[in-house]
Amino acid sequence: MNTNLHSLPRHLIELRIEHGDLDGLIDQVTLSLTPDELMLRRLKKRRLLLKDLISRIEAELDPPQPA
């Protein structure tokens, strides 16, 4: 059985997991008594980059159909 550990579908799953983890971490930082604004900005920037990467991979795996 030849499993490709670097396949796009697997990478997509890993990115979605990381994006979800960042959501939870951002919620925790936001709810703390003294949120670290710099950390919050960095986490949100990373989450946005992941979202963009996820969108690109999804488009590559399932390209839009021509009209």
Contacts in CASP RR format, 6 or more apart in sequence:
PFRMAT RR
TARGET T0000
AUTHOR 0000-0000-0000
METHOD contacts of the structure
MODEL  1
MNTNLHSLPRHLIELRIEHGDLDGLIDQVTLSLTPDELMLRRLKKRRLLL
KDLISRIEAELDPPQPA
4 10 0 8 1.000
8 57 0 8 1.000
8 60 0 8 1.000
8 61 0 8 1.000
9 61 0 8 1.000
11 57 0 8 1.000
12 54 0 8 1.000
12 57 0 8 1.000
12 58 0 8 1.000
12 61 0 8 1.000
15 50 0 8 1.000
15 53 0 8 1.000
15 54 0 8 1.000
15 57 0 8 1.000
16 54 0 8 1.000
18 50 0 8 1.000
19 47 0 8 1.000
19 50 0 8 1.000
19 51 0 8 1.000
19 54 0 8 1.000
22 43 0 8 1.000
22 46 0 8 1.000
22 47 0 8 1.000
22 50 0 8 1.000
23 47 0 8 1.000
25 43 0 8 1.000
26 40 0 8 1.000
26 43 0 8 1.000
26 44 0 8 1.000
26 47 0 8 1.000
29 35 0 8 1.000
29 36 0 8 1.000
29 39 0 8 1.000
29 40 0 8 1.000
29 43 0 8 1.000
30 40 0 8 1.000
END
